[in-house]
Amino acid sequence: MTEHTTTTAERTTEPLRADPVQADRVQAAPAPADPPPPVPLRRNLRFQALWIGQSCATLGMRIGDTAFPLLVLALTGSSTAAGAFAAVEMATALLLGVHGGVVADRRDRRRVLLVADTARLLALASIPAALAFGRPSLVHLLVVAAVIGATVAYTGPIRLLALRSVVSPEQLPQALAQDEARMSGAALAGPPLAGFLFGLGRSVPFLGAAFASLVSLVSALVVRFPSPAVPQQREKGGALAGFRVLAGSPLLRPALAVLLVINLTGAALLLPVMVLLREHGTSSGGIGLALAGEAVGALAGAALVSRLHRLAGPGVLLLVVAWTAVPVPLAPLLPGGAVTVFVALFVVGAGVPSLRVMLDLLVFRQVPDELRGRVIAATVTLLTAGMPAGAFAAGLLLDHLSPTAALASIAGVLALALVPATASLTLRRAVWPAAAAASA
């Protein structure tokens, strides 16, 4: 029996060892084909449609940021009421930001985007309608501010996730750089465009913002992008899971601390700069042009993202940009006035797109998709929280110090805050995720 089994096995395996025809067939088997290269971004219709929609949404928001305070001032004459609009919008976005991340991880993202874009469109369209029949009340305007803030909270994470879901991983840095150009271009064009449209009529800028929201809505209608599988999400922590991910990373803690301080001091910088430039005789238009330096620099810096990422690791790049910002508060004290301020803000702004893309590559790309919405929301909440705190601190400083002393204090606070981060070996030795994967 054993001999018969052995003979059978030999007969079974012998042709595989000795048949030259079969050997040739095995050797001639075609190698698996390489995957086709990804479609270039300029021909990626889903990316381009989303990019256009998001560009219009951002431009509409920037138009509204300028037009709403102008309208409130024209209707009430109260700067406090004008400030209340921005405060309500920002507070709503902050309060709902964490829940926006949960929704992005647990709900149909495209449906949420459609609902939010529709709500913003209706809120913006209600202003020209109210102006046509009289004048909107302050309560009406503050309700609109709350609606817009809520749409920011719920669409922010989804827009970032949607954009990255329609491009290949190797194209993501390029796609994010183009997205930075969108944000910088909208920040630069929005305020002057709002002023021009407001000069044509009080309702015109809101009609323009509403049309921009309509384009964004159409973009979300025509482009499909993936959403999370709902049953899997409930196994991955709660609303604060994003904060726990950030707190658990020895790299992200100092990196986010640096970005938070940059945002805080940047917001604190604006009011003393405006006061000092005005004291030196700079016109309102000149002040606006000087403060546009950061947006112009960011627009130029969007083209430098890949080059800057090749020159330095993420931690070193972050520290270089941060330390470059330290002397910026002192720029109004130097000869040149508004021109010097513009140049200083331009230099710092040129590094901002690289930091934003860095944040995406280090944070958002490294977490599972089922947690990504909450991590994005936690990051945005932490970074945005520094802005109202900085603006409030600027007012306190100017109540007790001269603009010169206030600006010197802001520069000192930024420098002191950067010392611990600069001493962090983890931050200085950080590498880009692709480089880390290649060396593993």
C-alpha positions in Angstrom: 0.0 0.0 0.0 2.8 2.3 0.9 4.7 1.5 -2.3 1.5 2.1 -4.4 1.1 5.5 -2.7 4.6 6.5 -3.4 4.4 5.5 -7.0 1.2 7.5 -7.4 2.8 10.5 -5.9 5.8 10.2 -8.1 3.6 9.9 -11.2 1.7 13.0 -10.0 4.7 15.2 -9.4 7.0 14.0 -12.1 5.6 16.0 -15.0 6.0 19.2 -13.1 9.7 18.5 -12.6 10.6 17.1 -16.0 8.2 18.4 -18.7 10.1 21.2 -20.5 7.0 22.4 -22.2 5.3 22.9 -18.8 8.4 24.6 -17.5 8.4 27.0 -20.4 4.8 27.7 -19.7 5.6 28.5 -16.0 8.5 30.7 -17.0 6.5 32.5 -19.7 3.7 33.3 -17.3 3.2 37.1 -17.6 4.2 39.2 -14.6 1.3 41.1 -12.9 0.8 44.4 -14.6 1.7 47.6 -12.8 -1.3 49.7 -11.8 -2.1 52.5 -14.2 -0.8 55.9 -13.2 -3.4 58.1 -11.5 -5.3 60.6 -13.6 -3.7 64.1 -13.4 -5.5 66.4 -11.1 -6.3 68.8 -14.0 -8.3 65.9 -15.6 -9.8 64.5 -12.4 -13.3 65.8 -12.9 -14.5 64.8 -9.4 -11.6 66.7 -7.8 -12.1 69.7 -10.0 -15.8 69.9 -9.4 -15.3 69.6 -5.6 -12.5 72.2 -5.8 -14.7 74.6 -7.7 -17.6 74.1 -5.2 -15.3 74.5 -2.2 -13.7 77.6 -3.7 -17.1 79.2 -4.2 -18.2 78.3 -0.7 -15.0 79.8 0.8 -15.3 83.0 -1.3 -18.9 83.4 -0.3 -17.9 83.1 3.4 -15.2 85.7 3.0 -17.6 88.1 1.3 -20.0 87.6 4.1 -17.3 88.1 6.8 -16.9 91.7 5.5 -20.5 92.4 4.2 -22.3 91.5 7.4 -20.5 93.9 9.7 -20.9 96.6 7.1 -24.7 95.9 7.0 -25.0 95.8 10.8 -23.2 99.1 11.1 -25.3 100.7 8.4 -28.6 99.5 10.0 -27.7 100.1 13.7 -24.7 102.3 13.8 -23.4 100.1 16.6 -19.9 98.7 16.4 -20.9 96.4 19.3 -23.7 94.9 17.3 -21.3 94.5 14.3 -18.9 92.6 16.6 -21.7 90.5 18.0 -22.4 89.1 14.6 -18.8 87.8 14.2 -18.8 86.6 17.8 -22.0 84.6 17.4 -20.8 83.0 14.2 -17.4 82.0 15.7 -18.9 80.8 19.0 -21.4 78.6 17.2 -18.7 77.1 15.0 -16.6 76.3 18.1 -19.5 74.9 20.2 -20.6 72.6 17.4 -17.2 71.7 16.1 -16.8 68.5 18.1 -20.2 67.3 17.1 -19.4 68.1 13.5 -16.5 65.7 13.7 -18.8 62.9 15.1 -21.3 63.5 12.3 -18.5 63.3 9.7 -17.5 59.9 11.1 -21.0 58.4 11.6 -23.3 59.9 8.9 -23.6 60.1 5.2 -21.1 62.8 4.5 -22.5 63.9 1.2 -26.0 64.2 2.6 -24.7 66.3 5.5 -22.9 68.6 3.0 -26.1 69.0 1.0 -28.1 69.9 4.0 -25.6 72.4 5.3 -25.1 74.1 1.9 -28.8 74.4 1.5 -29.2 75.9 5.0 -26.4 78.4 4.3 -28.0 79.3 0.9 -31.4 79.9 2.5 -29.9 82.0 5.3 -27.9 84.2 2.9 -30.9 84.6 0.6 -33.0 85.7 3.5 -31.0 88.9 3.8 -31.8 90.4 0.3 -35.4 89.2 0.8 -35.7 91.1 4.1 -34.0 94.2 2.6 -36.5 94.1 -0.3 -39.4 94.3 2.2 -37.9 96.7 4.7 -34.9 96.0 6.9 -33.8 92.8 8.7 -33.8 93.0 12.5 -30.7 92.4 14.6 -32.2 89.2 15.8 -32.6 88.0 12.2 -29.0 88.8 11.5 -27.7 87.0 14.6 -29.8 83.9 13.7 -28.1 84.0 10.2 -24.7 84.3 12.0 -25.6 81.2 14.0 -26.7 79.2 11.0 -23.5 80.1 9.1 -21.4 79.1 12.1 -23.2 75.8 12.3 -22.5 75.1 8.6 -18.8 75.8 9.1 -18.8 73.3 12.0 -20.5 70.5 10.0 -18.9 71.0 6.6 -15.3 71.8 7.5 -14.3 68.2 8.3 -16.4 66.8 5.5 -14.9 69.1 2.8 -11.4 68.1 3.8 -12.3 64.4 3.8 -14.2 64.6 0.5 -11.3 66.3 -1.2 -8.8 63.7 -0.1 -11.1 60.8 -1.1 -11.2 61.6 -4.8 -7.4 61.7 -5.3 -4.7 59.0 -5.1 -2.4 59.0 -2.0 0.6 60.2 -4.0 -1.3 63.1 -5.4 -2.6 64.3 -2.0 0.2 66.8 -1.2 -0.4 68.4 -4.6 -4.2 68.4 -4.1 -3.8 70.0 -0.7 -1.5 72.6 -2.1 -4.1 73.5 -4.6 -6.7 73.7 -1.8 -4.4 76.1 0.0 -4.3 78.3 -3.1 -8.2 78.2 -2.9 -8.2 79.4 0.7 -5.6 82.1 0.2 -7.2 83.4 -3.0 -10.6 83.6 -1.3 -9.1 85.4 1.7 -7.4 87.9 -0.6 -10.4 88.5 -3.0 -13.3 88.3 -0.5 -13.0 91.5 1.5 -12.4 93.9 -1.5 -15.0 92.2 -3.5 -17.5 92.5 -0.6 -16.7 96.2 -0.3 -17.2 96.7 -4.1 -20.5 94.8 -4.1 -21.8 96.6 -1.0 -21.2 99.9 -2.9 -23.5 98.7 -5.6 -26.3 98.1 -3.1 -26.8 96.6 0.4 -28.3 93.4 -0.9 -25.7 92.8 -3.7 -22.9 91.1 -1.7 -25.4 88.7 -0.1 -26.8 87.8 -3.5 -23.2 87.1 -4.5 -22.6 85.0 -1.5 -25.8 83.1 -2.0 -24.9 82.4 -5.6 -21.5 81.1 -4.4 -23.3 78.8 -2.0 -25.6 77.6 -4.8 -22.5 76.6 -6.9 -21.1 74.7 -3.8 -24.5 72.9 -3.5 -24.5 71.9 -7.1 -21.0 70.6 -6.8 -22.0 68.4 -3.8 -25.0 67.2 -5.9 -23.0 66.0 -8.9 -19.9 64.5 -7.1 -20.2 61.3 -5.1 -17.6 60.5 -2.5 -17.4 57.8 0.1 -19.0 57.9 3.6 -18.2 55.7 6.6 -19.9 52.4 7.3 -22.2 53.4 10.2 -22.2 50.1 12.2 -18.4 50.2 12.5 -18.2 53.7 13.9 -19.9 53.1 17.2 -17.0 50.8 18.2 -14.5 53.6 18.0 -14.9 55.8 21.1 -17.1 58.9 21.6 -17.1 62.5 20.7 -13.8 63.2 22.4 -11.9 60.4 20.6 -10.2 63.0 18.4 -8.8 64.9 21.4 -7.5 61.6 22.9 -5.7 60.8 19.6 -4.0 64.2 19.6 -3.1 64.0 23.3 -1.6 60.5 22.9 1.0 61.6 20.3 4.4 62.9 21.6 4.9 64.6 18.2 1.5 66.2 17.8 1.3 67.7 21.3 4.2 70.2 20.7 3.3 70.7 17.1 -0.2 71.7 17.9 1.0 73.8 20.8 3.2 75.8 18.4 0.3 76.3 15.9 -2.0 77.3 18.7 0.4 80.0 19.9 0.9 81.2 16.3 -2.9 81.6 15.9 -3.3 83.3 19.3 -0.5 85.9 18.8 -1.5 86.4 15.1 -5.0 87.3 16.2 -3.6 89.6 19.0 -1.4 91.3 16.5 -4.1 92.8 14.3 -5.6 95.4 16.5 -2.3 97.0 17.8 -1.0 97.1 14.3 -4.1 98.9 13.0 -4.0 101.4 15.9 -0.3 102.1 15.4 -0.5 102.5 11.7 -3.5 104.8 12.1 -1.5 106.9 14.6 1.3 107.2 12.0 -1.2 108.6 9.5 -1.9 105.5 7.4 -5.3 105.6 5.6 -7.9 102.8 6.1 -7.1 101.6 2.6 -3.4 101.5 3.4 -4.0 99.5 6.5 -6.2 97.0 4.6 -3.4 96.6 2.0 -0.8 96.1 4.7 -2.8 93.4 6.4 -3.4 91.7 3.0 0.3 90.7 3.1 -0.4 87.4 4.8 -3.0 86.4 2.2 -0.7 87.4 -0.7 2.2 85.5 0.9 0.0 82.4 1.5 -1.1 82.5 -2.2 2.5 82.6 -3.3 3.5 80.0 -0.7 1.0 77.4 -2.1 3.4 76.9 -5.0 6.3 76.3 -2.6 4.8 73.5 -0.5 6.6 70.6 -2.2 9.9 72.4 -2.3 9.8 73.4 1.4 8.8 69.8 2.4 11.8 68.5 0.6 14.1 71.0 2.3 13.2 70.3 5.9 11.4 67.8 8.0 8.0 68.7 9.5 9.2 69.7 12.9 12.1 71.8 11.6 9.8 73.5 9.0 7.2 74.3 11.7 9.9 75.8 14.0 11.5 77.9 11.2 8.1 79.4 10.2 7.2 80.0 13.9 10.5 81.8 14.7 10.2 83.8 11.5 6.9 85.1 12.9 8.5 86.4 16.1 9.8 89.7 14.7 6.6 90.4 12.8 4.9 92.3 15.6 7.8 94.7 15.6 7.5 95.5 11.9 5.2 98.6 12.5 8.0 100.1 14.6 10.4 100.0 11.7 10.8 102.5 8.9 8.4 102.0 6.0 5.2 101.8 7.9 2.5 99.9 6.0 5.0 98.6 3.4 7.2 97.0 6.1 4.1 95.4 7.7 3.0 94.0 4.3 6.5 92.5 3.6 6.7 91.0 7.1 3.3 89.4 6.8 4.1 88.2 3.3 7.1 86.3 4.5 5.3 84.6 7.3 2.2 83.9 5.1 4.4 82.2 2.5 5.1 79.4 5.1 1.4 78.9 6.1 0.3 76.6 3.3 3.3 74.3 4.0 2.2 74.1 7.7 -1.4 73.3 6.8 -0.4 70.5 4.4 2.0 69.3 7.0 -0.8 69.1 9.5 -2.8 67.0 7.1 0.1 64.6 6.4 1.1 64.2 10.0 -2.4 64.0 11.6 -5.3 63.4 9.3 -3.5 60.9 7.0 -2.3 58.8 9.9 -5.5 58.0 11.7 -8.2 55.5 10.6 -11.0 56.8 8.5 -13.5 56.0 11.1 -11.8 58.5 13.5 -10.6 61.1 10.9 -13.6 63.4 11.2 -13.3 63.7 14.9 -9.5 64.2 14.8 -10.0 67.0 12.2 -12.7 68.6 14.3 -10.6 68.4 17.4 -7.6 69.9 15.7 -9.6 72.8 14.2 -11.3 73.4 17.5 -8.0 73.6 19.3 -6.4 75.9 16.7 -9.4 78.1 16.3 -9.9 78.6 20.1 -6.7 80.7 20.1 -8.1 83.3 17.8 -10.9 84.9 20.0 -8.5 84.6 23.0 -5.9 86.5 21.1 -8.3 89.2 20.0 -9.5 89.6 23.6 -6.0 89.8 24.9 -5.1 92.5 22.4 -7.9 94.6 23.8 -6.7 94.1 27.3 -3.1 95.0 26.4 -4.2 98.2 24.7 -6.2 99.2 27.7 -3.0 99.2 29.8 -0.1 99.6 27.4 0.8 101.7 24.4 0.5 100.0 21.0 4.3 99.8 20.8 4.5 98.1 24.2 1.7 95.8 23.3 3.4 94.7 20.1 6.7 94.1 21.9 4.8 92.0 24.5 3.2 89.9 21.8 6.6 89.2 20.2 8.0 88.2 23.6 5.1 85.9 24.4 5.6 84.1 21.0 9.4 83.7 21.5 9.0 82.4 25.1 6.3 79.9 24.0 8.6 78.5 21.2 11.5 77.7 23.6 10.0 74.4 24.9 9.0 73.3 21.4 12.4 74.1 20.0 14.0 72.0 22.7 11.9 69.0 21.8 14.0 66.3 20.1 10.8 64.5 19.0 9.7 67.6 17.1 13.1 68.4 15.6 13.7 64.9 14.4 10.3 64.3 13.0 10.2 63.0 9.4 7.5 63.0 6.8 5.3 59.8 6.8 6.6 58.7 3.4 10.2 59.0 4.5 9.4 57.0 7.7 7.8 54.2 5.7 10.7 54.1 3.2 13.3 53.7 6.0 11.3 51.1 7.9 
